[in-house]
Amino acid sequence: VQLQASGGGLVQAGGSLRLSCVVSGGKFNENNMAWYRQAPGKQRDVVATISPNGETRYADSVKGRFDISRDNPKNMLYLQLNKLKVEDTAVYYCNRQFLPWTWGQGTQVTVSS
């Protein structure tokens, strides 16, 4: 399985970004999917999850600001990031929620004050 995340960048606090992830080779539409993030010196944490039929859950730190979605026919996962904060700075990864596949490179999100 290959996971390719994109859409990161440098943005000012309060701004928005939309991350995309294409999943190749896995049974995308059968899996709970997730966005994770890892800040420098910290562990990788789950940010948001989405079930095959679209049920979503969010970490408390991003609830109300981030929106996870998926397009099953296209094997695509998305994360809309709004009202970004400096503490959202991290590398963002996509993967399935349970028994993650081999990790891709992720996409860097940097939020400046």
The first five atom37 places (N, CA, C, CB, O) and aatype in JSON, in Angstrom:
{
  "aatype": [19, 5, 10, 5, 0, 15, 7, 7, 7, 10, 19, 5, 0, 7, 7, 15, 10, 1, 10, 15, 4, 19, 19, 15, 7, 7, 11, 13, 2, 6, 2, 2, 12, 0, 17, 18, 1, 5, 0, 14, 7, 11, 5, 1, 3, 19, 19, 0, 16, 9, 15, 14, 2, 7, 6, 16, 1, 18, 0, 3, 15, 19, 11, 7, 1, 13, 3, 9, 15, 1, 3, 2, 14, 11, 2, 12, 10, 18, 10, 5, 10, 2, 11, 10, 11, 19, 6, 3, 16, 0, 19, 18, 18, 4, 2, 1, 5, 13, 10, 14, 17, 16, 17, 7, 5, 7, 16, 5, 19, 16, 19, 15, 15],
  "atom_mask": [
    [1, 1, 1, 1, 1],
    [1, 1, 1, 1, 1],
    [1, 1, 1, 1, 1],
    [1, 1, 1, 1, 1],
    [1, 1, 1, 1, 1],
    [1, 1, 1, 1, 1],
    [1, 1, 1, 0, 1],
    [1, 1, 1, 0, 1],
    [1, 1, 1, 0, 1],
    [1, 1, 1, 1, 1],
    [1, 1, 1, 1, 1],
    [1, 1, 1, 1, 1],
    [1, 1, 1, 1, 1],
    [1, 1, 1, 0, 1],
    [1, 1, 1, 0, 1],
    [1, 1, 1, 1, 1],
    [1, 1, 1, 1, 1],
    [1, 1, 1, 1, 1],
    [1, 1, 1, 1, 1],
    [1, 1, 1, 1, 1],
    [1, 1, 1, 1, 1],
    [1, 1, 1, 1, 1],
    [1, 1, 1, 1, 1],
    [1, 1, 1, 1, 1],
    [1, 1, 1, 0, 1],
    [1, 1, 1, 0, 1],
    [1, 1, 1, 1, 1],
    [1, 1, 1, 1, 1],
    [1, 1, 1, 1, 1],
    [1, 1, 1, 1, 1],
    [1, 1, 1, 1, 1],
    [1, 1, 1, 1, 1],
    [1, 1, 1, 1, 1],
    [1, 1, 1, 1, 1],
    [1, 1, 1, 1, 1],
    [1, 1, 1, 1, 1],
    [1, 1, 1, 1, 1],
    [1, 1, 1, 1, 1],
    [1, 1, 1, 1, 1],
    [1, 1, 1, 1, 1],
    [1, 1, 1, 0, 1],
    [1, 1, 1, 1, 1],
    [1, 1, 1, 1, 1],
    [1, 1, 1, 1, 1],
    [1, 1, 1, 1, 1],
    [1, 1, 1, 1, 1],
    [1, 1, 1, 1, 1],
    [1, 1, 1, 1, 1],
    [1, 1, 1, 1, 1],
    [1, 1, 1, 1, 1],
    [1, 1, 1, 1, 1],
    [1, 1, 1, 1, 1],
    [1, 1, 1, 1, 1],
    [1, 1, 1, 0, 1],
    [1, 1, 1, 1, 1],
    [1, 1, 1, 1, 1],
    [1, 1, 1, 1, 1],
    [1, 1, 1, 1, 1],
    [1, 1, 1, 1, 1],
    [1, 1, 1, 1, 1],
    [1, 1, 1, 1, 1],
    [1, 1, 1, 1, 1],
    [1, 1, 1, 1, 1],
    [1, 1, 1, 0, 1],
    [1, 1, 1, 1, 1],
    [1, 1, 1, 1, 1],
    [1, 1, 1, 1, 1],
    [1, 1, 1, 1, 1],
    [1, 1, 1, 1, 1],
    [1, 1, 1, 1, 1],
    [1, 1, 1, 1, 1],
    [1, 1, 1, 1, 1],
    [1, 1, 1, 1, 1],
    [1, 1, 1, 1, 1],
    [1, 1, 1, 1, 1],
    [1, 1, 1, 1, 1],
    [1, 1, 1, 1, 1],
    [1, 1, 1, 1, 1],
    [1, 1, 1, 1, 1],
    [1, 1, 1, 1, 1],
    [1, 1, 1, 1, 1],
    [1, 1, 1, 1, 1],
    [1, 1, 1, 1, 1],
    [1, 1, 1, 1, 1],
    [1, 1, 1, 1, 1],
    [1, 1, 1, 1, 1],
    [1, 1, 1, 1, 1],
    [1, 1, 1, 1, 1],
    [1, 1, 1, 1, 1],
    [1, 1, 1, 1, 1],
    [1, 1, 1, 1, 1],
    [1, 1, 1, 1, 1],
    [1, 1, 1, 1, 1],
    [1, 1, 1, 1, 1],
    [1, 1, 1, 1, 1],
    [1, 1, 1, 1, 1],
    [1, 1, 1, 1, 1],
    [1, 1, 1, 1, 1],
    [1, 1, 1, 1, 1],
    [1, 1, 1, 1, 1],
    [1, 1, 1, 1, 1],
    [1, 1, 1, 1, 1],
    [1, 1, 1, 1, 1],
    [1, 1, 1, 0, 1],
    [1, 1, 1, 1, 1],
    [1, 1, 1, 0, 1],
    [1, 1, 1, 1, 1],
    [1, 1, 1, 1, 1],
    [1, 1, 1, 1, 1],
    [1, 1, 1, 1, 1],
    [1, 1, 1, 1, 1],
    [1, 1, 1, 1, 1],
    [1, 1, 1, 1, 1]
  ],
  "atom_positions": [
    [[0.85, -1.19, 0.0], [0.0, 0.0, 0.0], [0.89, 1.24, 0.0], [-0.96, 0.0, 1.23], [1.88, 1.31, 0.72]],
    [[0.52, 2.21, -0.8], [1.24, 3.48, -0.83], [0.31, 4.6, -0.38], [1.8, 3.77, -2.24], [-0.84, 4.68, -0.8]],
    [[0.85, 5.46, 0.47], [0.1, 6.58, 1.01], [0.84, 7.85, 0.63], [-0.08, 6.46, 2.55], [2.01, 8.02, 0.96]],
    [[0.16, 8.74, -0.06], [0.8, 9.98, -0.49], [-0.04, 11.16, -0.03], [0.99, 10.01, -2.02], [-1.12, 11.43, -0.57]],
    [[0.46, 11.86, 0.96], [-0.22, 13.04, 1.49], [0.35, 14.29, 0.85], [-0.08, 13.1, 3.02], [1.54, 14.35, 0.52]],
    [[-0.49, 15.28, 0.68], [-0.07, 16.55, 0.08], [-0.95, 17.67, 0.59], [-0.11, 16.49, -1.46], [-1.95, 17.44, 1.27]],
    [[-0.56, 18.9, 0.25], [-1.37, 20.04, 0.6], [-0.85, 20.88, 1.76], [0.0, 0.0, 0.0], [-1.42, 21.93, 2.06]],
    [[0.2, 20.44, 2.4], [0.75, 21.21, 3.5], [1.43, 22.47, 3.01], [0.0, 0.0, 0.0], [1.54, 22.72, 1.81]],
    [[1.87, 23.27, 3.97], [2.56, 24.5, 3.62], [2.71, 25.4, 4.81], [0.0, 0.0, 0.0], [2.48, 25.0, 5.95]],
    [[3.11, 26.62, 4.53], [3.29, 27.64, 5.56], [2.08, 28.57, 5.54], [4.61, 28.44, 5.35], [1.72, 29.1, 4.5]],
    [[1.47, 28.76, 6.69], [0.28, 29.58, 6.78], [0.31, 30.37, 8.08], [-1.01, 28.72, 6.68], [0.87, 29.91, 9.07]],
    [[-0.3, 31.52, 8.07], [-0.38, 32.3, 9.3], [-1.47, 31.76, 10.22], [-0.64, 33.78, 8.98], [-2.43, 31.14, 9.78]],
    [[-1.29, 32.01, 11.48], [-2.31, 31.61, 12.45], [-3.67, 32.18, 12.04], [-1.92, 32.08, 13.87], [-3.78, 33.34, 11.64]],
    [[-4.68, 31.34, 12.15], [-6.02, 31.74, 11.73], [-6.36, 31.33, 10.32], [0.0, 0.0, 0.0], [-7.52, 31.4, 9.91]],
    [[-5.36, 30.91, 9.58], [-5.55, 30.53, 8.19], [-6.07, 29.11, 8.03], [0.0, 0.0, 0.0], [-6.39, 28.43, 9.0]],
    [[-6.14, 28.69, 6.77], [-6.7, 27.38, 6.44], [-5.81, 26.66, 5.44], [-8.13, 27.53, 5.88], [-5.08, 27.28, 4.66]],
    [[-5.89, 25.35, 5.48], [-5.24, 24.47, 4.5], [-6.15, 23.28, 4.26], [-3.82, 24.02, 4.98], [-6.97, 22.93, 5.11]],
    [[-5.99, 22.66, 3.11], [-6.69, 21.4, 2.85], [-5.67, 20.35, 2.45], [-7.76, 21.58, 1.74], [-4.97, 20.49, 1.45]],
    [[-5.6, 19.31, 3.24], [-4.69, 18.21, 2.97], [-5.42, 17.12, 2.19], [-4.11, 17.65, 4.3], [-6.62, 16.89, 2.38]],
    [[-4.68, 16.46, 1.32], [-5.23, 15.35, 0.55], [-4.31, 14.15, 0.7], [-5.39, 15.74, -0.95], [-3.11, 14.28, 0.94]],
    [[-4.89, 12.98, 0.55], [-4.11, 11.75, 0.63], [-4.68, 10.76, -0.37], [-4.12, 11.16, 2.09], [-5.88, 10.49, -0.37]],
    [[-3.83, 10.24, -1.21], [-4.25, 9.18, -2.12], [-3.7, 7.86, -1.62], [-3.77, 9.47, -3.58], [-2.52, 7.75, -1.28]],
    [[-4.55, 6.88, -1.58], [-4.19, 5.55, -1.08], [-4.19, 4.58, -2.25], [-5.17, 5.07, 0.05], [-5.21, 4.41, -2.92]],
    [[-3.06, 3.97, -2.48], [-2.93, 3.05, -3.61], [-2.67, 1.64, -3.09], [-1.81, 3.5, -4.56], [-1.77, 1.42, -2.28]],
    [[-3.44, 0.7, -3.58], [-3.14, -0.69, -3.31], [-3.85, -1.31, -2.12], [0.0, 0.0, 0.0], [-3.75, -2.53, -1.93]],
    [[-4.54, -0.54, -1.33], [-5.23, -1.09, -0.17], [-6.73, -1.09, -0.36], [0.0, 0.0, 0.0], [-7.24, -0.45, -1.28]],
    [[-7.43, -1.79, 0.49], [-8.89, -1.82, 0.4], [-9.43, -0.59, 1.13], [-9.48, -3.15, 1.02], [-9.99, -0.68, 2.23]],
    [[-9.24, 0.55, 0.49], [-9.53, 1.83, 1.13], [-10.95, 1.88, 1.65], [-9.31, 2.97, 0.15], [-11.17, 2.27, 2.8]],
    [[-11.92, 1.48, 0.84], [-13.32, 1.66, 1.22], [-13.79, 0.7, 2.29], [-14.18, 1.52, 0.03], [-14.95, 0.77, 2.71]],
    [[-12.93, -0.2, 2.76], [-13.29, -1.13, 3.81], [-12.68, -0.75, 5.16], [-12.87, -2.53, 3.43], [-12.93, -1.41, 6.17]],
    [[-11.88, 0.3, 5.17], [-11.1, 0.62, 6.35], [-11.48, 1.95, 6.99], [-9.66, 0.64, 6.01], [-11.79, 2.93, 6.31]],
    [[-11.45, 1.95, 8.34], [-11.44, 3.23, 9.04], [-10.13, 3.92, 8.69], [-11.61, 3.04, 10.59], [-9.06, 3.32, 8.77]],
    [[-10.21, 5.18, 8.32], [-9.02, 5.93, 7.97], [-8.8, 7.05, 8.98], [-9.13, 6.51, 6.54], [-9.71, 7.43, 9.71]],
    [[-7.58, 7.55, 9.02], [-7.23, 8.57, 10.01], [-6.17, 9.51, 9.48], [-6.75, 7.91, 11.3], [-5.37, 9.18, 8.6]],
    [[-6.21, 10.68, 10.02], [-5.09, 11.63, 9.88], [-4.36, 11.66, 11.22], [-5.6, 13.07, 9.46], [-4.97, 11.7, 12.29]],
    [[-3.05, 11.63, 11.13], [-2.19, 11.7, 12.29], [-1.27, 12.92, 12.12], [-1.36, 10.37, 12.47], [-1.13, 13.46, 11.03]],
    [[-0.67, 13.33, 13.2], [0.35, 14.37, 13.1], [1.45, 14.13, 14.13], [-0.27, 15.77, 13.28], [1.24, 13.55, 15.19]],
    [[2.62, 14.6, 13.75], [3.77, 14.45, 14.64], [4.55, 15.75, 14.64], [4.67, 13.27, 14.21], [5.1, 16.17, 13.62]],
    [[4.59, 16.38, 15.8], [5.36, 17.6, 15.97], [6.79, 17.22, 16.36], [4.72, 18.53, 17.04], [7.02, 16.12, 16.87]],
    [[7.75, 18.11, 16.14], [9.15, 17.79, 16.48], [9.29, 17.39, 17.94], [10.05, 18.99, 16.19], [8.83, 18.09, 18.84]],
    [[9.95, 16.25, 18.17], [10.2, 15.78, 19.52], [9.01, 15.15, 20.21], [0.0, 0.0, 0.0], [9.09, 14.82, 21.39]],
    [[7.91, 14.98, 19.48], [6.71, 14.41, 20.09], [6.29, 13.15, 19.37], [5.56, 15.43, 20.09], [6.76, 12.87, 18.26]],
    [[5.41, 12.39, 19.97], [4.93, 11.17, 19.36], [3.88, 11.5, 18.29], [4.35, 10.22, 20.42], [3.32, 12.6, 18.26]],
    [[3.64, 10.54, 17.45], [2.62, 10.69, 16.43], [1.26, 10.43, 17.06], [2.87, 9.72, 15.23], [1.05, 9.41, 17.71]],
    [[0.34, 11.35, 16.87], [-0.98, 11.26, 17.48], [-2.08, 11.28, 16.42], [-1.19, 12.4, 18.47], [-1.9, 11.84, 15.33]],
    [[-3.19, 10.67, 16.75], [-4.35, 10.72, 15.87], [-5.03, 12.08, 15.99], [-5.35, 9.58, 16.21], [-5.25, 12.59, 17.08]],
    [[-5.35, 12.64, 14.84], [-6.04, 13.94, 14.78], [-7.53, 13.74, 14.52], [-5.41, 14.84, 13.7], [-8.37, 14.37, 15.15]],
    [[-7.83, 12.87, 13.57], [-9.22, 12.65, 13.17], [-9.33, 11.28, 12.52], [-9.71, 13.76, 12.2], [-8.39, 10.77, 11.91]],
    [[-10.51, 10.69, 12.67], [-10.78, 9.4, 12.05], [-12.11, 9.44, 11.31], [-10.78, 8.27, 13.11], [-12.98, 10.26, 11.6]],
    [[-12.24, 8.53, 10.35], [-13.48, 8.45, 9.59], [-13.73, 7.0, 9.21], [-13.44, 9.35, 8.31], [-12.82, 6.3, 8.74]],
    [[-14.95, 6.54, 9.43], [-15.31, 5.17, 9.1], [-15.62, 5.07, 7.6], [-16.53, 4.69, 9.95], [-15.73, 6.08, 6.91]],
    [[-15.76, 3.84, 7.11], [-16.08, 3.69, 5.68], [-17.37, 4.4, 5.27], [-16.2, 2.23, 5.34], [-17.49, 4.86, 4.13]],
    [[-18.32, 4.5, 6.19], [-19.58, 5.18, 5.83], [-19.63, 6.64, 6.27], [-20.75, 4.44, 6.45], [-20.68, 7.28, 6.21]],
    [[-18.49, 7.16, 6.71], [-18.4, 8.6, 6.95], [-18.55, 9.08, 8.38], [0.0, 0.0, 0.0], [-18.61, 10.29, 8.6]],
    [[-18.62, 8.21, 9.34], [-18.69, 8.65, 10.73], [-17.32, 9.19, 11.15], [-19.13, 7.49, 11.67], [-16.3, 8.55, 10.92]],
    [[-17.31, 10.35, 11.76], [-16.06, 11.03, 12.08], [-15.86, 11.22, 13.58], [-16.0, 12.37, 11.38], [-16.82, 11.31, 14.34]],
    [[-14.61, 11.27, 13.97], [-14.23, 11.61, 15.33], [-12.98, 12.46, 15.28], [-14.0, 10.32, 16.2], [-12.16, 12.36, 14.36]],
    [[-12.84, 13.33, 16.3], [-11.74, 14.27, 16.3], [-11.08, 14.32, 17.67], [-12.23, 15.65, 15.9], [-11.72, 14.12, 18.7]],
    [[-9.79, 14.59, 17.66], [-9.11, 14.89, 18.91], [-9.67, 16.2, 19.46], [-7.57, 14.98, 18.7], [-10.06, 17.08, 18.7]],
    [[-9.7, 16.3, 20.77], [-10.27, 17.5, 21.4], [-9.57, 18.77, 20.92], [-10.17, 17.4, 22.92], [-10.19, 19.83, 20.8]],
    [[-8.29, 18.67, 20.65], [-7.51, 19.85, 20.29], [-7.88, 20.43, 18.94], [-6.05, 19.51, 20.3], [-7.56, 21.58, 18.65]],
    [[-8.56, 19.64, 18.1], [-8.91, 20.13, 16.75], [-10.41, 20.16, 16.5], [-8.24, 19.26, 15.71], [-10.86, 20.6, 15.45]],
    [[-11.17, 19.69, 17.47], [-12.62, 19.62, 17.29], [-13.18, 21.01, 17.0], [-13.29, 19.01, 18.55], [-12.87, 21.98, 17.69]],
    [[-14.02, 21.09, 15.97], [-14.61, 22.36, 15.59], [-13.76, 23.17, 14.62], [0.0, 0.0, 0.0], [-14.22, 24.19, 14.09]],
    [[-12.52, 22.72, 14.39], [-11.64, 23.45, 13.47], [-11.25, 22.62, 12.26], [-10.39, 23.91, 14.21], [-11.06, 23.15, 11.16]],
    [[-11.12, 21.32, 12.44], [-10.71, 20.43, 11.35], [-11.9, 19.58, 10.9], [-9.53, 19.51, 11.8], [-12.81, 19.3, 11.67]],
    [[-11.85, 19.19, 9.63], [-12.93, 18.4, 9.06], [-12.34, 17.31, 8.19], [-13.91, 19.29, 8.25], [-11.69, 17.6, 7.18]],
    [[-12.56, 16.05, 8.56], [-12.06, 14.92, 7.79], [-13.16, 14.43, 6.86], [-11.57, 13.78, 8.73], [-14.33, 14.4, 7.22]],
    [[-12.76, 14.04, 5.67], [-13.72, 13.49, 4.71], [-13.01, 12.49, 3.81], [-14.37, 14.63, 3.86], [-11.78, 12.4, 3.82]],
    [[-13.78, 11.74, 3.05], [-13.21, 10.73, 2.18], [-14.04, 10.61, 0.91], [-13.11, 9.39, 2.89], [-15.23, 10.91, 0.9]],
    [[-13.39, 10.16, -0.14], [-14.04, 9.85, -1.4], [-13.67, 8.41, -1.73], [-13.61, 10.86, -2.55], [-12.59, 8.15, -2.27]],
    [[-14.55, 7.49, -1.41], [-14.22, 6.08, -1.57], [-13.94, 5.67, -3.01], [-15.34, 5.25, -1.03], [-12.97, 4.95, -3.25]],
    [[-14.75, 6.08, -3.97], [-14.44, 5.68, -5.36], [-13.07, 6.14, -5.84], [-15.5, 6.21, -6.29], [-12.46, 5.49, -6.69]],
    [[-12.59, 7.25, -5.3], [-11.3, 7.79, -5.73], [-10.15, 7.4, -4.8], [-11.37, 9.29, -5.82], [-9.01, 7.79, -5.03]],
    [[-10.45, 6.64, -3.74], [-9.42, 6.27, -2.76], [-8.71, 7.51, -2.19], [-8.4, 5.33, -3.4], [-7.49, 7.52, -2.05]],
    [[-9.48, 8.52, -1.88], [-8.92, 9.77, -1.4], [-9.42, 10.09, 0.0], [-9.26, 10.91, -2.35], [-10.58, 9.84, 0.33]],
    [[-8.52, 10.63, 0.8], [-8.82, 11.09, 2.15], [-8.45, 12.56, 2.22], [-8.04, 10.25, 3.23], [-7.45, 12.98, 1.64]],
    [[-9.26, 13.34, 2.92], [-9.02, 14.77, 3.01], [-9.06, 15.23, 4.46], [-10.06, 15.54, 2.19], [-9.67, 14.61, 5.33]],
    [[-8.38, 16.34, 4.7], [-8.47, 17.0, 5.99], [-8.47, 18.51, 5.75], [-7.28, 16.58, 6.93], [-7.48, 19.08, 5.28]],
    [[-9.58, 19.13, 6.08], [-9.69, 20.59, 6.01], [-9.26, 21.15, 7.36], [-11.15, 21.04, 5.64], [-9.82, 20.81, 8.41]],
    [[-8.27, 22.02, 7.32], [-7.74, 22.62, 8.54], [-8.12, 24.1, 8.56], [-6.19, 22.43, 8.65], [-7.69, 24.87, 7.69]],
    [[-8.92, 24.49, 9.52], [-9.36, 25.88, 9.65], [-8.9, 26.45, 10.99], [-10.9, 25.99, 9.52], [-8.59, 25.71, 11.93]],
    [[-8.87, 27.77, 11.06], [-8.51, 28.46, 12.31], [-7.22, 27.88, 12.88], [-9.65, 28.35, 13.35], [-7.14, 27.56, 14.06]],
    [[-6.24, 27.76, 12.03], [-5.0, 27.11, 12.42], [-4.29, 27.88, 13.53], [-4.08, 26.96, 11.23], [-4.32, 29.11, 13.59]],
    [[-3.65, 27.1, 14.4], [-2.89, 27.65, 15.52], [-1.43, 27.25, 15.37], [-3.47, 27.15, 16.88], [-1.11, 26.29, 14.67]],
    [[-0.56, 27.98, 16.03], [0.87, 27.66, 15.97], [1.11, 26.22, 16.43], [1.68, 28.64, 16.83], [1.97, 25.53, 15.88]],
    [[0.36, 25.79, 17.41], [0.54, 24.44, 17.94], [0.06, 23.34, 17.0], [-0.17, 24.32, 19.25], [0.24, 22.16, 17.3]],
    [[-0.55, 23.7, 15.88], [-0.91, 22.72, 14.86], [0.28, 22.37, 13.96], [-2.07, 23.24, 14.02], [0.18, 21.47, 13.12]],
    [[1.37, 23.07, 14.13], [2.56, 22.81, 13.32], [3.04, 21.37, 13.55], [3.68, 23.81, 13.66], [3.29, 20.96, 14.68]],
    [[3.16, 20.63, 12.46], [3.54, 19.22, 12.54], [3.62, 18.65, 11.12], [2.53, 18.41, 13.41], [3.23, 19.29, 10.15]],
    [[4.14, 17.44, 11.05], [4.01, 16.66, 9.82], [2.72, 15.85, 9.94], [5.27, 15.72, 9.56], [2.5, 15.17, 10.94]],
    [[1.89, 15.94, 8.92], [0.61, 15.26, 8.93], [0.68, 14.03, 8.02], [-0.52, 16.2, 8.47], [1.18, 14.09, 6.9]],
    [[0.17, 12.94, 8.55], [0.18, 11.66, 7.84], [-1.23, 11.11, 7.72], [1.1, 10.66, 8.55], [-2.08, 11.34, 8.58]],
    [[-1.46, 10.38, 6.66], [-2.69, 9.63, 6.55], [-2.37, 8.14, 6.65], [-3.42, 9.95, 5.21], [-1.29, 7.7, 6.25]],
    [[-3.31, 7.39, 7.19], [-3.15, 5.95, 7.29], [-4.47, 5.37, 7.75], [-1.99, 5.55, 8.25], [-5.39, 6.12, 8.09]],
    [[-4.58, 4.08, 7.78], [-5.78, 3.51, 8.35], [-5.67, 3.56, 9.87], [-6.0, 2.06, 7.86], [-4.57, 3.59, 10.43]],
    [[-6.83, 3.58, 10.51], [-6.85, 3.78, 11.95], [-6.3, 2.57, 12.7], [-8.27, 4.07, 12.42], [-5.57, 2.73, 13.68]],
    [[-6.64, 1.39, 12.26], [-6.22, 0.17, 12.96], [-5.19, -0.57, 12.11], [-7.45, -0.74, 13.27], [-5.37, -0.68, 10.89]],
    [[-4.16, -1.06, 12.71], [-3.08, -1.75, 12.02], [-2.58, -0.92, 10.84], [-3.54, -3.14, 11.54], [-2.74, -1.31, 9.68]],
    [[-1.99, 0.23, 11.13], [-1.55, 1.11, 10.05], [-0.66, 0.41, 9.03], [-0.82, 2.28, 10.62], [0.15, -0.45, 9.37]],
    [[-0.85, 0.8, 7.77], [0.06, 0.34, 6.72], [1.42, 1.04, 6.89], [-0.55, 0.62, 5.31], [1.6, 1.88, 7.77]],
    [[2.35, 0.68, 6.03], [3.65, 1.36, 6.04], [3.43, 2.86, 5.83], [4.59, 0.79, 4.93], [2.69, 3.28, 4.94]],
    [[4.07, 3.66, 6.66], [3.84, 5.1, 6.64], [4.43, 5.75, 5.4], [4.42, 5.74, 7.88], [5.51, 5.39, 4.93]],
    [[3.71, 6.72, 4.88], [4.23, 7.55, 3.81], [5.07, 8.68, 4.39], [0.0, 0.0, 0.0], [5.37, 8.68, 5.59]],
    [[5.44, 9.63, 3.56], [6.32, 10.72, 4.0], [5.58, 11.8, 4.74], [7.02, 11.31, 2.82], [6.21, 12.57, 5.47]],
    [[4.3, 11.89, 4.59], [3.55, 12.95, 5.26], [3.71, 14.28, 4.55], [0.0, 0.0, 0.0], [4.44, 14.41, 3.57]],
    [[3.02, 15.27, 5.07], [3.09, 16.62, 4.52], [3.24, 17.62, 5.67], [1.83, 16.94, 3.67], [2.54, 17.54, 6.67]],
    [[4.17, 18.54, 5.5], [4.49, 19.47, 6.58], [3.5, 20.63, 6.61], [5.92, 20.01, 6.41], [3.22, 21.26, 5.58]],
    [[2.97, 20.89, 7.79], [2.14, 22.06, 8.03], [2.86, 22.94, 9.04], [0.7, 21.66, 8.54], [3.18, 22.49, 10.14]],
    [[3.12, 24.17, 8.65], [3.79, 25.11, 9.55], [2.89, 26.34, 9.7], [5.2, 25.51, 9.01], [2.51, 26.98, 8.72]],
    [[2.57, 26.64, 10.95], [1.7, 27.77, 11.25], [2.52, 28.83, 11.97], [0.47, 27.34, 12.11], [3.1, 28.57, 13.02]],
    [[2.58, 30.01, 11.39], [3.35, 31.1, 11.98], [2.43, 32.04, 12.76], [4.12, 31.87, 10.89], [1.25, 32.18, 12.46]],
    [[3.02, 32.68, 13.75], [2.22, 33.59, 14.58], [2.16, 34.98, 13.97], [2.81, 33.68, 15.99], [1.53, 35.87, 14.54]]
  ]
}
